[in-house]
Amino acid sequence: MTLAIGVDIGGTKIAAGLVSDTGTIVESVSEPTPDDATKIPAIVADLVERLAGDERPVGVGIGAAGFVGEDRATVRFAPNIDWREEPLADHVRALVDLPIVVENDANAAAWGEFRFGAGEDTDDLLLITIGTGIGGGIVHHGQLFRGGFGVAAEIGHMRVVPDGILCGCGQRGCYEQYGSGSALVRDARERVSNGDPRAASIAALADGDLSRITGPAVTKLAQDGDPLAVELLTELGRWIGEGAAVLAAILDPSVIAIGGGVAAAGDLLLEPVVAAFETHLPARAHRPEAALRLAALGNEAGIIGAADLARVEPA
């Protein structure tokens, strides 16, 4: 059994796992993400040392949200961590005597799903991750597609509504402003603020404080059958499906996997995604169609994928 370590650096938590060559997490550890980004390499190194123990992992793969350079070592820009041209691999390698590779977190998750999850039966996979924003990863002919500069598949910033809602990237009308967990929460809070008479259950979540209305809470209401929550989740699925149809027209994947936190809604989300995808896929009657599936690895996809990339694409 060949072991590698995968690390997933998130905005609130740094999670790491010792992963086998079959995609099984043997052991996992985590620490909160510090406000001071300069402390992150030391935390990553500590997690790696704790996991390695007496083992000799072949390498460490680190998944980080943001633009990762083609050198697979530098984070050019991270939206939620104060990194600009951060030589992350060098900083961790100075503390850990193991090969280090850095990958975009959604790319790492896509690779994990391709190797061990929803894409095991295909050579062409598009992963759409639905969380606070929308991330994406592309596997084409069995290879992770990174683009000419290492920053491909930032699909959340595909423009879907001209002059639409302002996005954190500075543009208006981005896909993630309509098809993400943040969009679900925004719409739910607006229904309460506007006094929608059908929003009583959602308003009860708030109890006077709109910040208490969260994506998981709205999803739970939908799973319990609340009509407005179901409607909001259906609308979210419609946006995701329409965007997936545009991406399929460009990329022609054989499998599209829907992952991220919002995917916990299961068929309540997937069914409207599929319906919108089928409605908006160009020339649908004259082409093979991608299979739309829920991602299989959940929140562990990034750790598993990062570890496997350290194994199969070493530094």
C-alpha positions as CSV (number, residue, x, y, z in Angstrom):
1,M,0.0,0.0,0.0
2,T,1.4,3.3,-1.1
3,L,0.5,6.2,1.3
4,A,0.3,9.9,0.5
5,I,-0.9,12.9,2.5
6,G,-3.7,15.2,1.3
7,V,-4.3,18.6,2.8
8,D,-7.4,20.8,2.2
9,I,-6.9,24.4,3.2
10,G,-10.2,26.1,3.7
11,G,-11.3,29.5,5.0
12,T,-12.2,28.1,8.4
13,K,-10.4,24.8,8.7
14,I,-7.2,23.0,7.5
15,A,-7.9,19.3,7.2
16,A,-5.4,16.6,6.3
17,G,-5.5,12.9,5.8
18,L,-3.2,9.9,5.3
19,V,-4.6,8.3,2.1
20,S,-4.0,4.9,0.6
21,D,-3.6,4.2,-3.1
22,T,-7.2,3.0,-3.2
23,G,-8.5,6.4,-2.0
24,T,-9.1,5.4,1.6
25,I,-8.4,7.9,4.4
26,V,-6.4,5.9,6.9
27,E,-6.2,8.7,9.4
28,S,-7.2,12.4,9.5
29,V,-6.5,15.5,11.5
30,S,-7.4,19.2,11.3
31,E,-6.8,22.6,12.8
32,P,-8.6,25.9,12.5
33,T,-7.4,28.2,9.8
34,P,-5.5,31.1,11.4
35,D,-6.3,34.7,10.6
36,D,-2.6,35.3,10.0
37,A,-1.8,33.5,6.7
38,T,1.9,33.4,7.5
39,K,1.1,30.7,10.1
40,I,-0.5,28.3,7.6
41,P,2.7,26.6,6.4
42,A,3.7,25.7,10.0
43,I,0.2,24.3,10.7
44,V,0.3,22.3,7.5
45,A,3.8,21.0,8.4
46,D,2.6,20.0,11.9
47,L,-0.4,18.1,10.5
48,V,1.8,16.3,8.0
49,E,4.3,15.3,10.7
50,R,1.4,14.0,12.9
51,L,0.0,11.9,10.1
52,A,3.3,10.6,8.8
53,G,4.4,9.1,12.1
54,D,6.5,6.1,11.4
55,E,5.2,5.9,7.9
56,R,7.0,7.2,4.8
57,P,4.4,8.9,2.6
58,V,5.5,9.4,-1.0
59,G,4.5,13.0,-0.9
60,V,2.1,15.7,0.2
61,G,-0.7,17.2,-2.0
62,I,-2.1,20.5,-0.8
63,G,-5.5,21.8,-2.1
64,A,-6.0,25.6,-1.8
65,A,-8.8,27.8,-2.9
66,G,-7.6,30.3,-5.5
67,F,-5.4,30.6,-8.5
68,V,-2.5,28.1,-8.4
69,G,0.3,28.7,-10.9
70,E,1.4,26.2,-13.5
71,D,4.4,25.4,-11.3
72,R,2.0,23.6,-9.0
73,A,3.8,25.3,-6.1
74,T,2.6,29.0,-6.0
75,V,-0.8,30.3,-5.0
76,R,-1.1,33.4,-7.2
77,F,-4.3,34.7,-5.5
78,A,-6.7,33.4,-2.9
79,P,-10.0,35.0,-2.3
80,N,-10.4,34.2,1.4
81,I,-6.8,34.0,2.5
82,D,-4.3,36.9,2.3
83,W,-2.1,35.2,-0.4
84,R,-0.7,37.0,-3.4
85,E,2.1,35.1,-5.3
86,E,2.5,32.9,-2.2
87,P,5.3,30.2,-2.7
88,L,3.4,27.8,-0.5
89,A,5.2,24.6,-1.6
90,D,8.6,26.2,-0.7
91,H,7.4,27.3,2.7
92,V,6.0,23.9,3.6
93,R,9.0,22.0,2.1
94,A,11.3,24.0,4.3
95,L,9.6,22.4,7.3
96,V,8.8,18.9,6.0
97,D,11.2,16.6,4.2
98,L,8.8,15.3,1.6
99,P,7.9,16.3,-1.9
100,I,5.1,18.9,-2.0
101,V,2.6,19.7,-4.7
102,V,0.0,22.5,-4.6
103,E,-3.3,22.2,-6.5
104,N,-6.5,24.3,-6.7
105,D,-8.9,22.7,-4.2
106,A,-11.7,22.1,-6.7
107,N,-9.2,20.5,-9.1
108,A,-8.1,18.3,-6.3
109,A,-11.7,17.3,-5.6
110,A,-12.4,16.7,-9.2
111,W,-9.4,14.4,-9.4
112,G,-10.6,12.5,-6.3
113,E,-14.1,12.0,-7.8
114,F,-12.5,10.9,-11.1
115,R,-10.3,8.3,-9.5
116,F,-12.4,7.0,-6.7
117,G,-15.9,8.5,-6.8
118,A,-18.6,9.6,-9.3
119,G,-16.2,9.5,-12.3
120,E,-14.6,6.1,-11.9
121,D,-16.2,4.8,-15.1
122,T,-15.2,7.7,-17.4
123,D,-12.2,9.5,-18.8
124,D,-14.0,12.8,-19.0
125,L,-15.5,14.4,-15.9
126,L,-16.7,17.9,-15.0
127,L,-17.1,18.5,-11.3
128,I,-19.3,21.4,-10.2
129,T,-18.9,22.2,-6.5
130,I,-21.7,24.1,-4.9
131,G,-20.8,25.8,-1.7
132,T,-20.4,29.4,-0.6
133,G,-19.5,30.0,-4.3
134,I,-19.2,27.6,-7.3
135,G,-16.0,25.8,-8.1
136,G,-15.1,23.5,-10.9
137,G,-12.6,20.9,-12.0
138,I,-12.2,19.2,-15.4
139,V,-10.7,15.8,-16.2
140,H,-10.2,15.3,-19.9
141,H,-9.0,12.0,-21.4
142,G,-7.9,11.0,-18.0
143,Q,-5.8,14.1,-17.3
144,L,-6.5,17.0,-15.1
145,F,-7.1,20.1,-17.3
146,R,-5.4,23.2,-15.8
147,G,-5.3,25.4,-18.8
148,G,-2.4,27.4,-20.2
149,F,-1.6,29.2,-16.9
150,G,-2.8,26.7,-14.3
151,V,-6.1,28.6,-13.5
152,A,-8.7,26.8,-15.7
153,A,-12.2,25.8,-14.5
154,E,-13.1,28.9,-12.5
155,I,-16.6,28.2,-13.7
156,G,-18.2,30.2,-10.9
157,H,-17.3,33.4,-12.7
158,M,-18.9,32.4,-16.0
159,R,-21.2,35.3,-16.7
160,V,-24.8,34.1,-16.9
161,V,-26.8,37.4,-16.4
162,P,-25.5,40.6,-18.2
163,D,-25.3,43.4,-15.6
164,G,-26.6,41.1,-12.9
165,I,-25.8,40.8,-9.3
166,L,-22.3,42.2,-8.3
167,C,-19.9,39.4,-7.5
168,G,-16.9,39.4,-5.2
169,C,-14.6,39.1,-8.3
170,G,-15.7,42.6,-9.4
171,Q,-17.9,41.5,-12.3
172,R,-21.7,41.3,-12.5
173,G,-23.9,38.4,-13.2
174,C,-21.5,35.5,-12.4
175,Y,-22.8,31.9,-12.2
176,E,-22.1,31.7,-8.5
177,Q,-24.3,34.6,-7.7
178,Y,-27.3,32.5,-8.8
179,G,-26.4,28.9,-8.4
180,S,-24.5,28.7,-5.1
181,G,-25.3,28.2,-1.4
182,S,-24.9,31.9,-0.9
183,A,-27.6,32.6,-3.5
184,L,-29.9,30.1,-1.7
185,V,-29.3,32.0,1.6
186,R,-29.7,35.4,0.0
187,D,-33.0,34.5,-1.6
188,A,-34.4,32.9,1.6
189,R,-33.5,36.0,3.7
190,E,-35.1,38.2,1.1
191,R,-38.3,36.3,1.3
192,V,-38.4,36.8,5.1
193,S,-37.4,40.5,4.8
194,N,-40.2,41.1,2.3
195,G,-42.8,39.5,4.5
196,D,-43.6,36.6,2.2
197,P,-46.5,34.8,3.9
198,R,-45.2,31.4,2.9
199,A,-41.9,32.1,4.7
200,A,-43.1,31.4,8.2
201,S,-40.9,28.4,8.7
202,I,-37.8,30.1,7.4
203,A,-38.6,33.2,9.5
204,A,-38.8,30.9,12.5
205,L,-35.2,29.9,11.8
206,A,-34.2,33.6,12.0
207,D,-36.1,34.4,15.2
208,G,-35.4,38.0,14.4
209,D,-31.8,37.5,13.2
210,L,-31.5,36.9,9.5
211,S,-27.9,35.6,10.0
212,R,-29.4,32.5,11.5
213,I,-30.9,31.5,8.1
214,T,-28.2,29.2,6.6
215,G,-28.1,27.0,3.6
216,P,-28.1,23.7,5.6
217,A,-31.1,25.0,7.6
218,V,-33.1,25.8,4.4
219,T,-32.1,22.5,2.9
220,K,-33.4,20.7,6.1
221,L,-36.7,22.5,5.8
222,A,-36.9,21.4,2.2
223,Q,-36.2,17.8,3.1
224,D,-39.0,18.1,5.7
225,G,-41.4,19.3,3.0
226,D,-41.7,23.0,3.5
227,P,-43.1,24.3,0.2
228,L,-41.1,27.6,0.0
229,A,-37.8,25.9,0.9
230,V,-38.5,23.3,-1.8
231,E,-39.2,26.1,-4.2
232,L,-36.0,27.9,-3.4
233,L,-34.0,24.7,-3.8
234,T,-35.7,24.0,-7.1
235,E,-34.8,27.5,-8.3
236,L,-31.2,26.9,-7.2
237,G,-31.2,23.6,-9.1
238,R,-32.5,25.3,-12.2
239,W,-29.6,27.8,-12.2
240,I,-27.1,25.0,-11.7
241,G,-28.6,22.9,-14.5
242,E,-28.7,25.8,-17.0
243,G,-25.1,26.6,-16.3
244,A,-24.2,22.9,-16.6
245,A,-25.8,22.9,-20.1
246,V,-23.6,25.8,-21.2
247,L,-20.5,24.1,-19.9
248,A,-21.5,20.8,-21.6
249,A,-21.8,22.6,-24.9
250,I,-18.2,23.8,-24.5
251,L,-16.5,20.8,-22.8
252,D,-18.7,17.8,-23.8
253,P,-17.9,15.8,-20.6
254,S,-19.4,12.3,-20.3
255,V,-20.1,12.8,-16.6
256,I,-21.0,15.9,-14.7
257,A,-20.8,15.4,-10.9
258,I,-22.5,17.9,-8.5
259,G,-20.6,18.2,-5.2
260,G,-20.1,20.6,-2.4
261,G,-22.2,21.3,0.7
262,V,-25.4,22.0,-1.1
263,A,-25.3,18.6,-2.8
264,A,-26.3,17.2,0.6
265,A,-29.9,18.0,-0.5
266,G,-29.7,14.9,-2.8
267,D,-32.5,14.4,-5.3
268,L,-34.2,17.6,-4.1
269,L,-31.4,19.4,-5.9
270,L,-30.4,16.9,-8.5
271,E,-33.9,16.5,-10.1
272,P,-34.3,20.2,-11.0
273,V,-30.6,20.3,-12.1
274,V,-31.3,17.5,-14.5
275,A,-34.6,19.0,-15.7
276,A,-32.9,22.4,-16.5
277,F,-29.9,20.7,-18.1
278,E,-32.1,18.7,-20.4
279,T,-34.2,21.8,-21.3
280,H,-31.2,24.0,-22.2
281,L,-28.6,21.6,-23.7
282,P,-28.1,22.7,-27.3
283,A,-29.2,20.2,-30.0
284,R,-30.1,17.7,-27.3
285,A,-31.8,15.3,-29.7
286,H,-28.6,15.0,-31.8
287,R,-25.8,14.4,-29.3
288,P,-24.9,12.0,-26.6
289,E,-25.7,13.5,-23.1
290,A,-23.6,13.7,-20.1
291,A,-24.7,11.7,-17.1
292,L,-25.5,14.0,-14.1
293,R,-24.7,12.5,-10.7
294,L,-24.2,13.6,-7.2
295,A,-20.5,13.5,-6.2
296,A,-19.6,10.4,-4.1
297,L,-16.8,11.5,-1.8
298,G,-18.4,14.4,0.0
299,N,-16.1,16.8,1.9
300,E,-13.2,14.3,1.7
301,A,-12.9,14.6,-2.1
302,G,-10.3,17.4,-1.9
303,I,-8.1,15.5,0.6
304,I,-8.3,12.2,-1.4
305,G,-7.6,14.0,-4.7
306,A,-4.7,16.1,-3.4
307,A,-3.1,13.0,-1.9
308,D,-3.5,11.0,-5.1
309,L,-2.1,13.9,-7.2
310,A,1.0,13.8,-5.0
311,R,1.3,10.1,-5.8
312,V,0.6,10.1,-9.6
313,E,1.9,13.6,-10.5
314,P,4.9,14.0,-8.1
315,A,6.7,17.3,-7.7
